[in-house]
Amino acid sequence: MTTYWRRLKAITAERGNLCVGIDPHAAVLRAWGLGSDVGGLEACARGLVAAIGERTAVFKPQAAFFEAYGSAGIAVLERLLDDIRQAGALCILDAKRGDIGSTMEAYADAYLRDGSPLAADAVTVSPYLGFGSLMPAFERAHAYERGVYVLARTSNPEGGQVQLALCTDAEGSVAQEIIDAATELNHRGRQRAIGLVVGGTHADLGCDVSDFNGSILVPGIGAQGGRLADLPELFGDAVDSVLPMVGRGIIGAGPDPAALVGKLEEFLTDAR
């Protein structure tokens, strides 16, 4: 297996530079004419991949919507991860995990270790307990040639309260410290396994990603108000590292497979 960075660059060159979110919440299930039970969850999530999986470079399932159904929902997530692999797409599991010591090691093993039923190509993590607390995830990512996306400047308006706060022991904001630490780790690791989550909903990021040397996952495109056309100005020199993510804008076109394909193609055209 090649590194996550190389797999990502290869598949986006082939299928287009877009990540499709899988967020099967209750409103989506109703819109698809499905019940809000585990059967509806599975029909929606796996139906989306069946319709557009072979045309999509990257999927991002939100783990919480599957965890909400307990063990039955986790079983659906396992089958969904296999569907994504079979379609030849990559998967970023949006789990936003973050902890310390052996607990972080367990999270890293769950989502990044070869042989784990929940292993994905990459996982999202939260640095709130300190960037260094995520080291087990970074180590597993390097060992198994997978990726880790660290929350840096998220798309939600509440995020700035913490992320743009100024550090007392360094120059710049909390978000900038995360960006700089990830940049340094990628320089040392050489796999570019560490990515960032930076929302596309801001008029101004309030931080500098121009020197970042990994993948930048950009949620907030479409229903949250972010526009693909604004990304070059927003990200500047780093725009070639950007992976835009669209969720409701695509899954909301279901359940008709042709409508899902059509909406995907619209976003892919805009992303070129």
Secondary structure by P-SEA (a helix, b strand, c coil): cccaaaaaaaaaaaccbbbbbbcccaaaaaaacccccaaaaaaaaaaaaaaccccccbbbbcccccccccaaaaaaaaaaaaaaaaaccccccccccccccaaaaaaaaaccccccccccccbbbbcccccccaaaaaaaaaaacbbbbccccccccccccccccccccccccaaaaaaaaaaaaaaaaccccbbbbbbccccccccccccccbbbbbcccccccccccccccccccccccbbbbbccccccccccaaaaaaaaaaaaaaac
